[in-house]
Amino acid sequence: MLSVVRVHLPSEIPIVGCEITPYVLLRLPNGAISTEDVPETAAVDGHFMRYRWYRIQSDRKVAICSVHPMEQATIQCLGCLKSKIPAAKSYHCSAKCFSDAWQHHKVLHERASSALNENGAEEEELFGRFGSGSSGILSSGSGSMSNLGQSPGVNNGPVPLYPSGSDKSSGETWFEVGRSQTYTPTADDIGHVLRFECAAVDTEKKVPAGPPTSIMTSRVIPAPTPTPRRLIQVNGDVLGHLDMDSQSSSFGTFTVLSYNILADAYATSDAYSYCPTWALSWTYRRQNLMREIIGYHADIICLQEVQLNHFEDFFAPEFDKHGYQALYKKRTTEVYAGVPHAIDGCATFFRRDRFSHVKKYEVSSSIRLHSL
């Protein structure tokens, strides 16, 4: 019979806007072990896998520091509230934390003021993609019951519009927020613990074949506010005829960006012990990488340490949406990382409106090149 062997989370700390895909190890009826999903449309021996996500809400209010999301907030910037900046961006864990971030607050206040004056600047451009509607303080009554925290563009599966359970002794209420293996935390989840359950279900009776296997996360944290880039202005004639408004070139010139993204296989806690585990998770890093790289509007983009599966599943389709064609070359010397498809290589993207692909040559850096 189909059964669950083990469930594991890639990161215990969920981040708003970052998709969570638990690792579910299954035992098939023939005794084989598999990580492939078994949906109802492809049931095995009369059973399929059912998934549920719950948000656990309690009566205890929680405010999270906007800079150090693992810390509870003790200070709030009133200037942010007056400027109608999302409250989640106004919290700090200490006076020093607030003082260190004051210059960044001033920038936010000025931008918010300009946006109000211009009557139309999008809040997303000012405050980041996620968490724009969060209050930063959470209680059992926070969030709209009509949508249970679903943000536009986030598909966590159909969910019922009512609590799924409660524990009066602890003051906790469970709200079902997702019915698929993956779940993307929303602003309404900030400060709350999530619970993931999976179970093999009988196809005919629609009841679990046994007790569900569950795992709980730590409290959901907001995505940290990106630090403003401090670029060095290049003076003189160095830029040539580059059009800085569109970032596209003229007079036969073009822009090239080279970027080492650090393959997920190498982003380990052992190698980067000073970095929190949630910040090393691929789902968190990939959206930040994409946001920054696309922001340069380069004509040709050269990325190093790109894992093959990440190229196929993420980078190629995402860059395609922005008008880029993709080419990939895997590393000549394979490095075993214990993860299928973890071999990395170089990915090149070019704007389709400026270039066309004629022919591809792969030259290995490990081969000595002789002058012609």
PyMOL commands that set and color helices and strands:
alter all, ss='L'
color gray80, all
select helices_A, chain A and resi 40-42+78-82+87-90+95-100+102-118+123-127+187-189+264-266+277-280+282-295+308-321
alter helices_A, ss='H'
color red, helices_A
select strands_A, chain A and resi 3-8+23-27+33-34+47-58+62-63+75-76+91-92+137-138+163-167+172-178+193-202+213-219+256-260+300-307+324-330+344-351
alter strands_A, ss='S'
color yellow, strands_A
deselect
rebuild
show_as cartoon
